Amino acid sequence: MKSIFVFMTGCVVLHLIECRPAEIVLQTNNQDGSGQFIAQYRLDDGTGEEKYGKLMPNNNGQDSVLVQHGSYTTNIDGKLITYNWVADTRGYRVSKA
């Protein structure tokens, strides 16, 4: 029983040594009274996201719609890949940068 406890404790310690939490190196979150905003963050491993939004007049001219665009960067198999996106009256569209 003692050897199982020592083995499990060793596994936990090794796991904790290899797991380093990512640190935020950039973070912004601003919004004005007209509905415009910018929000972004970047982690020390290069991953992150940024997005911008603006209220635009709707086609009928009476209402507004929130138009957003931005990008996100992810790590796939050790390689950073960035995707750009737009969300507007035509829907949500993503393209690889």
N, C-alpha and C positions, 0 to 999 in steps of 0.2 A: 504494500500500500504506500509506503514511504517513497519507493522508487517512482511510482506513478505520479505522486505529488511533485517530486523534484523534476521529472520529465515535463509535466504540464507547465510548471513555473518557468522552466527554461524556454519552452516554446513561446510563452507569453512575452517574456523578456526579449527574445530575439525578434518577435513580431513588432514590439514597440520600438526597438532600435531602428528597424528598417522603415517604419512609418513616420514620416515627418510631415506635419500639417503644413499646408500651403499658407503663405502670408500674403495679405493684401498690400500691394505696393502703390496702388492708385485707386481712389474712390471719389466719385463726384455724383451729386444728386441735386439738381437745381430745377426749379419750376417757377414760372412767372404767373401773374394773374390772368393772362389770356389763354392759358392752356398749353403753352409751349413748355417743353422740358428737355433736359439732357440727363442721362444717367449712364454711368460707366464704372467699371471696375477692372482691374488687372491684377493677376496673382503673380507671385515671383517665379512661377514655372512657365510664364508666357501666355497662359490661358486667360480668358476674360470675355467681357461683353461691353458694347456701347450701343445706346439707342437714343434717338431723337424723336420728338413728337411735336406736331403743330396742328392746331385746329384750322381746317380749311372749309370754305363755304361748300355746302352740298350742291348737287346739280340743280335742285329746285330753288336755290338762293335763299331759302328761309332758315335752314338749319346748318349746323356745322358737323364735320366728321373729323375724327382724330386720325391724321396721317402720320405713320411712324416709319422710320427706317433705321437700320443699324447693322451691326455685325457681331459675330461671336467667334472666338478662336478656341479650338479644342485640341487635345493631344490624342492622336490616333497612332498607336504603335511607335511612340517616341517622336512623331513628327507633328509639328504645329500646323493646323489647317484652319483657314479662316473662311467663313461663310457670310455673305451679305444677304440682307433680307429687307423687304418692303411690305408694309401692311397698310392698305388703303381701300378705296371703294371697289377695286378689282380683286381684292382678296389678299392672301398671304403668299408671298413668293420668295424663294430662297435661291441663291446662286453661289457657286464656289468662286472665291476671289482669285 
